Amino acid sequence: MTDHESLRTKKARATRTALHEAAITRVLDEGLDSVTVAMIAADAGVSPRTFFNYFQTKEDAIVGLDVSTIDTQLVRDYVESDTGIESLAEDTANFVREALLVGTDPRLSVRRRQLFAAYPELVTKRFEQVEALEELVSEHVLARLKHLGQEFSSEDSAWRSARMLTQLCMVPLQHAARVVKRTPDLAADPDGTKNVYDDSLGLFLKVLERLR
């Protein structure tokens, strides 16, 4: 999370996380069909009306991704970074991670996987939301490319390049997620998942360097 988030943005992120955690806890305890939006909202300490400011359905709350927007300051820090083309892969991988980050408790990912295993329809919804968020991220990746002075033969070529770079730079996060999945104890350590991601990012950058 960026250090420059506004108070309003931090509050919104905290509310979204509280609803996400409440949805996971309730559904794990009582089952998907038995849980209502009102229950989730009450557990998170907000009204059902507030719930719908963040999620359309209880299933959306379980998945937890925000496909409507990405924090303005996070976007600005990425797009207008002073670092050059040599840092683009690392910067983009970190931007992707921040955009896809759900909650602050690393143990949440373990509990989410339990629900995805129990309710396959949630996996489909997550794929749909990741695709939507990936498209949103690609818009900002394209802006970064243009900020760096990159030129393209057409707007279509520019978009395809931005999407390709976005997908490529999702690899460190995906690799880290698989490591944590194979080693669940890492999720019990508050710094465990972050360390795994850092290791994955380092490996990613080494592989890219060797391919040059």
Backbone hydrogen bonds in HBPLUS format (Angstrom, degrees):
<---DONOR---> <-ACCEPTOR-->    atom                        ^
c    i                          cat <-CA-CA->   ^        H-A-AA   ^      H-
h    n   atom  resd res      DA  || num        DHA   H-A  angle D-A-AA Bond
n    s   type  num  typ     dist DA aas  dist angle  dist       angle   num
A0010-LYS N   A0006-SER O   2.94 MM   4  6.24 161.2  1.98 155.2 160.3     1
A0011-LYS N   A0007-LEU O   2.93 MM   4  6.12 157.5  1.98 148.7 154.9     2
A0012-ALA N   A0008-ARG O   2.97 MM   4  6.18 157.4  2.02 146.3 152.5     3
A0013-ARG N   A0009-THR O   2.90 MM   4  6.12 159.3  1.94 149.7 155.4     4
A0014-ALA N   A0010-LYS O   2.90 MM   4  6.10 155.8  1.96 146.2 153.0     5
A0015-THR N   A0011-LYS O   2.94 MM   4  6.18 155.9  1.99 148.5 154.7     6
A0016-ARG N   A0012-ALA O   2.95 MM   4  6.14 165.3  1.97 151.4 155.4     7
A0017-THR N   A0013-ARG O   2.93 MM   4  6.11 159.4  1.98 147.8 153.5     8
A0018-ALA N   A0014-ALA O   2.90 MM   4  6.09 155.0  1.96 144.9 151.9     9
A0019-LEU N   A0015-THR O   2.99 MM   4  6.24 158.9  2.03 152.9 157.7    10
A0020-HIS N   A0016-ARG O   2.96 MM   4  6.16 156.4  2.02 146.6 153.7    11
A0021-GLU N   A0017-THR O   2.85 MM   4  6.07 165.9  1.87 155.3 158.3    12
A0022-ALA N   A0018-ALA O   2.92 MM   4  6.01 156.8  1.97 143.6 150.7    13
A0023-ALA N   A0019-LEU O   2.91 MM   4  6.04 156.2  1.96 146.4 152.5    14
A0024-ILE N   A0020-HIS O   3.09 MM   4  6.34 163.1  2.12 150.1 154.1    15
A0025-THR N   A0021-GLU O   2.99 MM   4  6.15 168.2  2.00 151.7 155.0    16
A0026-ARG N   A0022-ALA O   2.97 MM   4  6.05 170.8  1.98 151.9 154.7    17
A0027-VAL N   A0023-ALA O   3.04 MM   4  6.08 168.6  2.05 149.7 153.4    18
A0028-LEU N   A0024-ILE O   2.95 MM   4  6.02 157.9  2.00 149.5 155.9    19
A0029-ASP N   A0025-THR O   3.05 MM   4  6.18 150.4  2.14 144.0 152.1    20
A0030-GLU N   A0026-ARG O   2.77 MM   4  5.89 159.7  1.81 157.0 162.7    21
A0031-GLY N   A0027-VAL O   2.83 MM   4  4.57 146.6  1.94 122.2 129.3    22
A0035-VAL N   A0032-LEU O   3.39 MM   3  5.60 150.3  2.48 104.1 111.9    23
A0040-ILE N   A0036-THR O   3.19 MM   4  6.55 163.7  2.21 151.3 154.8    24
A0041-ALA N   A0037-VAL O   2.89 MM   4  6.10 166.5  1.91 157.9 161.7    25
A0042-ALA N   A0038-ALA O   2.97 MM   4  6.09 160.8  2.00 145.5 150.8    26
A0043-ASP N   A0039-MET O   2.97 MM   4  6.20 161.1  2.00 151.9 156.9    27
A0044-ALA N   A0040-ILE O   3.05 MM   4  6.28 142.1  2.20 143.8 154.0    28
A0044-ALA N   A0041-ALA O   3.14 MM   3  5.11 124.4  2.46  93.5 107.8    29
A0045-GLY N   A0041-ALA O   2.98 MM   4  6.16 109.3  2.49 136.3 154.0    30
A0046-VAL N   A0041-ALA O   2.93 MM   5  5.17 170.7  1.93 149.0 147.2    31
A0045-GLY N   A0042-ALA O   3.04 MM   3  4.98 151.2  2.13  98.7 107.8    32
A0050-THR N   A0047-SER O   3.00 MM   3  5.16 118.8  2.39  99.7 114.4    33
A0051-PHE N   A0047-SER O   3.01 MM   4  6.42 152.1  2.09 148.5 157.0    34
A0052-PHE N   A0048-PRO O   3.13 MM   4  6.51 153.7  2.21 150.2 154.4    35
A0053-ASN N   A0050-THR O   2.94 MM   3  5.10 149.7  2.03 104.5 114.4    36
A0054-TYR N   A0051-PHE O   2.91 MM   3  5.54 157.5  1.96 116.0 123.4    37
A0055-PHE N   A0051-PHE O   2.91 MM   4  6.10 165.0  1.93 157.3 162.4    38
A0061-ALA N   A0057-THR O   3.18 MM   4  6.55 149.4  2.28 140.8 148.9    39
A0062-ILE N   A0058-LYS O   3.06 MM   4  6.40 144.0  2.19 143.8 153.0    40
A0063-VAL N   A0059-GLU O   3.12 MM   4  6.46 162.8  2.15 152.0 155.3    41
A0064-GLY N   A0060-ASP O   2.81 MM   4  5.98 165.8  1.83 152.6 157.5    42
A0075-VAL N   A0071-ASP O   3.00 MM   4  6.32 158.6  2.05 155.2 161.3    43
A0076-ARG N   A0072-THR O   2.93 MM   4  6.19 162.5  1.96 149.4 154.4    44
A0077-ASP N   A0073-GLN O   2.85 MM   4  6.00 165.6  1.87 152.1 155.8    45
A0078-TYR N   A0074-LEU O   3.12 MM   4  6.29 148.9  2.22 141.5 149.5    46
A0079-VAL N   A0075-VAL O   2.80 MM   4  5.96 173.3  1.81 167.6 166.3    47
A0080-GLU N   A0076-ARG O   2.95 MM   4  5.65 162.7  1.98 145.4 151.1    48
A0081-SER N   A0078-TYR O   3.42 MM   3  5.34 166.2  2.44 106.8 107.2    49
A0087-SER N   A0084-GLY O   3.12 MM   3  5.81 158.7  2.16 117.7 123.4    50
A0088-LEU N   A0085-ILE O   3.13 MM   3  5.04 164.6  2.15 105.8 110.2    51
A0091-ASP N   A0087-SER O   2.87 MM   4  5.95 169.5  1.88 162.8 166.5    52
A0092-THR N   A0088-LEU O   2.85 MM   4  5.88 158.8  1.89 148.3 154.5    53
A0093-ALA N   A0089-ALA O   2.94 MM   4  6.08 159.0  1.98 148.0 153.7    54
A0094-ASN N   A0090-GLU O   3.06 MM   4  6.27 161.5  2.10 150.6 155.0    55
A0095-PHE N   A0091-ASP O   2.92 MM   4  6.11 149.8  2.01 142.9 152.0    56
A0096-VAL N   A0092-THR O   2.85 MM   4  6.06 160.7  1.89 152.1 156.7    57
A0097-ARG N   A0093-ALA O   3.03 MM   4  6.27 158.3  2.08 144.4 150.3    58
A0098-GLU N   A0094-ASN O   3.02 MM   4  6.26 163.7  2.04 149.0 152.5    59
A0099-ALA N   A0095-PHE O   2.95 MM   4  6.15 158.5  1.99 150.4 156.6    60
A0100-LEU N   A0096-VAL O   2.97 MM   4  6.14 146.8  2.08 149.2 157.8    61
A0101-LEU N   A0097-ARG O   2.90 MM   4  5.84 111.8  2.38 140.8 157.3    62
A0101-LEU N   A0098-GLU O   3.35 MM   3  5.07 152.8  2.43  93.7 101.5    63
A0108-LEU N   A0105-ASP O   2.94 MM   3  5.66 164.2  1.97 123.5 128.6    64
A0110-VAL N   A0107-ARG O   3.16 MM   3  5.39 127.0  2.46 101.8 114.3    65
A0111-ARG N   A0107-ARG O   3.29 MM   4  6.68 159.0  2.34 150.0 155.1    66
A0112-ARG N   A0108-LEU O   2.79 MM   4  6.04 154.7  1.85 155.5 163.4    67
A0113-ARG N   A0109-SER O   3.06 MM   4  6.22 157.0  2.11 140.9 146.5    68
A0114-GLN N   A0110-VAL O   3.18 MM   4  6.51 144.4  2.31 140.4 149.7    69
A0115-LEU N   A0111-ARG O   3.20 MM   4  6.56 152.0  2.29 144.0 150.4    70
A0115-LEU N   A0112-ARG O   3.02 MM   3  5.16 116.3  2.44  97.7 112.9    71
A0116-PHE N   A0112-ARG O   2.84 MM   4  6.18 155.4  1.90 153.4 161.5    72
A0117-ALA N   A0113-ARG O   2.94 MM   4  6.08 150.2  2.03 144.5 151.5    73
A0118-ALA N   A0114-GLN O   3.11 MM   4  6.33 146.2  2.23 137.4 146.5    74
A0119-TYR N   A0115-LEU O   2.77 MM   4  5.86 147.8  1.87 151.0 159.8    75
A0122-LEU N   A0119-TYR O   2.89 MM   3  5.75 157.2  1.94 127.3 133.3    76
A0123-VAL N   A0120-PRO O   2.94 MM   3  5.23 133.9  2.15 104.4 117.0    77
A0124-THR N   A0120-PRO O   3.40 MM   4  6.90 152.1  2.48 149.3 155.6    78
A0125-LYS N   A0121-GLU O   3.17 MM   4  6.46 157.4  2.22 141.4 147.2    79
A0126-ARG N   A0122-LEU O   2.90 MM   4  6.13 152.3  1.97 142.5 150.2    80
A0127-PHE N   A0123-VAL O   2.95 MM   4  6.26 159.9  1.99 151.6 156.4    81
A0128-GLU N   A0124-THR O   3.04 MM   4  6.32 158.9  2.09 149.0 154.6    82
A0129-GLN N   A0125-LYS O   2.95 MM   4  6.21 156.2  2.01 149.3 155.6    83
A0130-VAL N   A0126-ARG O   2.79 MM   4  5.98 158.7  1.83 156.2 162.2    84
A0131-GLU N   A0127-PHE O   2.99 MM   4  6.17 156.9  2.05 146.9 152.8    85
A0132-ALA N   A0128-GLU O   3.08 MM   4  6.35 155.1  2.14 142.1 148.7    86
A0133-LEU N   A0129-GLN O   2.87 MM   4  6.07 160.2  1.91 149.6 155.1    87
A0134-GLU N   A0130-VAL O   2.75 MM   4  5.85 149.2  1.84 144.7 154.2    88
A0135-GLU N   A0131-GLU O   3.08 MM   4  6.33 149.0  2.18 143.4 150.1    89
A0136-LEU N   A0132-ALA O   3.19 MM   4  6.52 151.1  2.28 140.2 147.8    90
A0137-VAL N   A0133-LEU O   2.83 MM   4  6.12 159.9  1.87 153.8 159.2    91
A0138-SER N   A0134-GLU O   2.90 MM   4  6.09 151.7  1.99 142.4 150.4    92
A0139-GLU N   A0135-GLU O   3.26 MM   4  6.60 140.9  2.43 140.0 148.2    93
A0139-GLU N   A0136-LEU O   3.22 MM   3  5.36 129.7  2.48  98.0 110.1    94
A0140-HIS N   A0137-VAL O   3.00 MM   3  5.38 120.5  2.37 105.2 119.1    95
A0141-VAL N   A0137-VAL O   2.93 MM   4  6.28 148.0  2.03 149.2 159.6    96
A0142-LEU N   A0138-SER O   2.88 MM   4  6.07 157.7  1.93 149.5 154.3    97
A0143-ALA N   A0139-GLU O   3.11 MM   4  6.41 150.5  2.20 137.0 145.2    98
A0144-ARG N   A0140-HIS O   2.95 MM   4  6.23 147.8  2.05 141.2 149.5    99
A0145-LEU N   A0141-VAL O   2.95 MM   4  6.27 157.0  2.00 150.4 156.4   100
A0146-LYS N   A0142-LEU O   3.00 MM   4  6.29 157.9  2.05 150.9 156.4   101
A0147-HIS N   A0143-ALA O   2.87 MM   4  6.06 147.3  1.97 140.8 150.8   102
A0148-LEU N   A0144-ARG O   2.96 MM   4  6.23 140.0  2.12 145.0 155.1   103
A0150-GLN N   A0145-LEU O   3.02 MM   5  5.52 160.7  2.06 158.2 152.4   104
A0149-GLY N   A0146-LYS O   2.92 MM   3  4.95 155.0  1.98 102.1 109.7   105
A0158-ALA N   A0154-SER O   3.04 MM   4  6.34 151.1  2.13 142.8 150.9   106
A0159-TRP N   A0155-GLU O   2.94 MM   4  6.22 159.5  1.99 150.2 154.7   107
A0160-ARG N   A0156-ASP O   2.93 MM   4  6.16 164.5  1.95 152.6 156.9   108
A0161-SER N   A0157-SER O   2.98 MM   4  6.10 152.8  2.06 143.1 150.5   109
A0162-ALA N   A0158-ALA O   2.98 MM   4  6.23 155.7  2.04 147.3 153.9   110
A0163-ARG N   A0159-TRP O   2.90 MM   4  6.15 161.0  1.94 154.5 159.4   111
A0164-MET N   A0160-ARG O   2.96 MM   4  6.07 158.4  2.01 143.2 149.6   112
A0165-LEU N   A0161-SER O   2.94 MM   4  6.13 161.8  1.97 148.5 153.3   113
A0166-THR N   A0162-ALA O   2.95 MM   4  6.11 156.6  2.00 144.7 151.4   114
A0167-GLN N   A0163-ARG O   2.95 MM   4  6.18 166.5  1.97 153.5 156.2   115
A0168-LEU N   A0164-MET O   2.89 MM   4  6.07 159.7  1.94 150.4 156.6   116
A0169-CYS N   A0165-LEU O   2.93 MM   4  6.06 158.0  1.98 148.2 153.8   117
A0170-MET N   A0167-GLN O   3.25 MM   3  5.25 160.3  2.29 101.4 106.8   118
A0171-VAL N   A0168-LEU O   3.21 MM   3  5.82 164.5  2.23 114.6 119.4   119
A0174-GLN N   A0170-MET O   3.02 MM   4  6.26 162.1  2.05 157.2 163.0   120
A0175-HIS N   A0171-VAL O   2.79 MM   4  5.91 164.2  1.81 162.1 166.2   121
A0176-ALA N   A0172-PRO O   2.94 MM   4  6.07 159.9  1.98 144.4 150.0   122
A0177-ALA N   A0173-LEU O   2.97 MM   4  6.16 154.4  2.04 145.2 152.2   123
A0178-ARG N   A0174-GLN O   3.13 MM   4  6.41 150.2  2.22 145.1 152.0   124
A0179-VAL N   A0175-HIS O   3.08 MM   4  6.40 150.7  2.17 147.0 155.2   125
A0180-VAL N   A0176-ALA O   3.00 MM   4  6.28 163.8  2.03 155.0 158.3   126
A0181-LYS N   A0177-ALA O   2.94 MM   4  6.10 149.7  2.04 139.9 148.9   127
A0182-ARG N   A0178-ARG O   3.04 MM   4  6.26 148.8  2.14 142.7 149.5   128
A0183-THR N   A0179-VAL O   2.98 MM   4  6.18 128.4  2.25 138.4 153.2   129
A0183-THR N   A0180-VAL O   3.11 MM   3  4.86 130.8  2.36  90.3 104.1   130
A0186-LEU N   A0183-THR O   3.03 MM   3  5.97 163.8  2.06 130.4 134.3   131
A0187-ALA N   A0184-PRO O   2.97 MM   3  5.66 149.8  2.06 119.1 126.4   132
A0188-ALA N   A0185-ASP O   3.08 MM   3  5.47 152.3  2.16 108.1 116.2   133
A0189-ASP N   A0186-LEU O   3.20 MM   3  5.57 153.4  2.27 107.3 114.8   134
A0192-GLY N   A0189-ASP O   2.82 MM   3  4.79 148.3  1.92 105.3 116.1   135
A0195-ASN N   A0191-ASP O   2.95 MM   4  6.10 157.9  2.00 152.9 159.0   136
A0196-VAL N   A0192-GLY O   3.03 MM   4  6.29 153.5  2.10 146.8 154.3   137
A0197-TYR N   A0193-THR O   2.92 MM   4  6.16 158.2  1.97 146.1 151.9   138
A0198-ASP N   A0194-LYS O   2.91 MM   4  6.18 161.9  1.94 150.5 155.3   139
A0199-ASP N   A0195-ASN O   2.96 MM   4  6.20 156.5  2.02 146.8 152.8   140
A0200-SER N   A0196-VAL O   2.89 MM   4  6.15 156.8  1.95 149.3 156.1   141
A0201-LEU N   A0197-TYR O   2.78 MM   4  6.04 157.9  1.83 156.5 162.7   142
A0202-GLY N   A0198-ASP O   2.95 MM   4  6.16 157.6  2.00 145.0 151.0   143
A0203-LEU N   A0199-ASP O   2.97 MM   4  6.25 157.4  2.02 148.2 153.9   144
A0204-PHE N   A0200-SER O   2.90 MM   4  6.08 159.4  1.95 148.1 154.2   145
A0205-LEU N   A0201-LEU O   2.98 MM   4  6.24 160.5  2.02 152.9 156.8   146
A0206-LYS N   A0202-GLY O   3.04 MM   4  6.27 150.8  2.13 143.3 151.5   147
A0207-VAL N   A0203-LEU O   2.91 MM   4  6.19 159.4  1.95 154.5 159.7   148
A0208-LEU N   A0204-PHE O   3.03 MM   4  6.32 162.3  2.06 149.9 154.5   149
A0209-GLU N   A0205-LEU O   2.98 MM   4  6.15 154.6  2.04 142.4 149.4   150
A0210-ARG N   A0206-LYS O   2.96 MM   4  6.23 152.4  2.04 149.1 156.1   151
A0211-LEU N   A0207-VAL O   3.13 MM   4  6.36 133.8  2.36 142.7 154.6   152
A0211-LEU N   A0208-LEU O   3.18 MM   3  5.19 134.1  2.40  95.2 107.7   153
A0212-ARG N   A0209-GLU O   3.29 MM   3  5.49 159.9  2.33 104.0 109.9   154
